[in-house]
């Protein structure tokens, strides 16, 4: 189910442009910090509501500081492992429709 976050509650909001495979060019990711049992990044594709969440220490460890690579990998996996399967079944569940409305203009 989609997780949404009010970005006005975040601190130090930044943007980065990425080009994940299977997505339109120059996807803009916006991400900011919220302290949730330690500093945590909340991030999303700009223009969508669905928010991904990852502790900053975890992101730094798995990405070695290359956030754009992490964001691209997550979005590529989301497209392949979730979105395209939901599309093939017609976005049957109501919550799948929410993902469709969020991402259909970004995913090829």
Phi, psi and omega per residue, in radians:
X1 nan 2.510 -3.118
X2 -1.081 2.477 3.047
X3 -1.934 2.140 -3.134
X4 -1.977 2.549 -3.142
X5 -2.336 2.427 3.031
X6 -1.375 1.840 -3.058
X7 -1.167 -0.229 3.081
X8 -1.236 -0.206 3.110
X9 -1.609 -0.012 -3.099
X10 -1.661 2.812 3.097
X11 -2.005 2.708 3.019
X12 0.937 0.872 -3.126
X13 -1.243 2.296 -3.137
X14 -2.249 2.888 3.073
X15 -2.273 2.574 3.092
X16 -2.525 2.444 3.121
X17 -1.692 2.330 3.139
X18 -2.345 2.933 3.128
X19 -2.339 1.254 3.127
X20 -1.203 2.570 3.124
X21 -1.095 2.365 3.105
X22 1.516 0.062 3.130
X23 -2.057 2.812 3.054
X24 -1.085 2.797 -3.121
X25 -1.247 2.640 3.055
X26 0.996 0.982 2.998
X27 -1.226 2.329 3.092
X28 -1.757 2.195 3.070
X29 -1.773 2.306 3.002
X30 -1.985 2.390 -3.106
X31 -2.547 2.575 -3.135
X32 -2.607 3.029 -3.014
X33 -1.870 2.448 2.985
X34 -2.459 2.419 3.130
X35 -1.490 1.894 -3.113
X36 -2.364 1.550 -2.975
X37 0.956 0.911 -3.083
X38 1.859 2.744 -3.121
X39 -1.058 2.262 -3.048
X40 -2.303 2.432 3.023
X41 -1.586 2.332 2.973
X42 -1.931 2.219 -3.080
X43 -2.447 2.713 -3.137
X44 -2.752 2.841 2.984
X45 -1.280 2.211 -3.114
X46 -1.035 2.300 -3.098
X47 1.721 0.005 3.077
X48 -2.073 2.985 3.113
X49 -1.835 -0.507 -3.075
X50 -1.091 2.292 -3.066
X51 -2.066 2.291 3.019
X52 -1.634 2.626 -3.071
X53 -2.313 2.338 3.089
X54 -2.667 2.324 3.062
X55 -1.041 2.450 -3.093
X56 -1.037 -0.725 -3.133
X57 -1.083 -0.667 3.113
X58 -1.173 -0.793 3.123
X59 -1.052 -0.781 3.125
X60 -1.089 -0.674 -3.135
X61 -1.171 -0.874 -3.047
X62 -1.366 -0.383 -3.086
X63 -1.790 -0.198 -3.022
X64 0.922 0.581 3.108
X65 1.514 -0.045 3.129
X66 -1.632 1.382 -3.071
X67 -1.087 -0.655 -3.103
X68 -1.072 -0.655 3.110
X69 -1.136 -0.766 3.124
X70 -1.071 -0.873 -3.127
X71 -1.031 -0.752 3.128
X72 -1.085 -0.803 -3.130
X73 -1.075 -0.778 3.136
X74 -1.074 -0.792 -3.113
X75 -1.194 -0.649 3.084
X76 -1.108 -0.773 3.111
X77 -1.137 -0.741 3.104
X78 -1.019 -0.776 3.137
X79 -1.072 -0.885 -3.059
X80 -1.235 -0.806 -2.973
X81 -1.542 -0.361 -3.084
X82 -2.149 -1.180 -2.953
X83 -0.976 -0.850 -3.096
X84 -1.161 -0.556 3.066
X85 -1.204 -0.732 3.099
X86 -1.117 -0.682 3.119
X87 -1.091 -0.736 -3.133
X88 -1.089 -0.489 3.125
X89 -1.705 0.142 3.088
X90 1.383 0.423 3.137
X91 0.846 0.997 -2.986
X92 -0.997 -0.816 -3.064
X93 -1.447 2.644 3.139
X94 -1.007 -0.698 3.141
X95 -1.180 -0.480 3.070
X96 -1.180 -0.587 3.096
X97 -1.080 -0.605 3.099
X98 -1.135 -0.720 3.063
X99 -1.106 -0.737 3.116
X100 -1.003 -0.837 -3.110
X101 -1.151 -0.535 3.124
X102 -1.296 -0.683 -2.914
X103 -1.993 -0.162 -3.028
X104 -1.048 -0.488 -3.140
X105 -1.492 -0.104 -3.130
X106 -1.865 -0.475 -3.051
X107 -1.694 2.301 3.122
X108 -1.477 nan nan
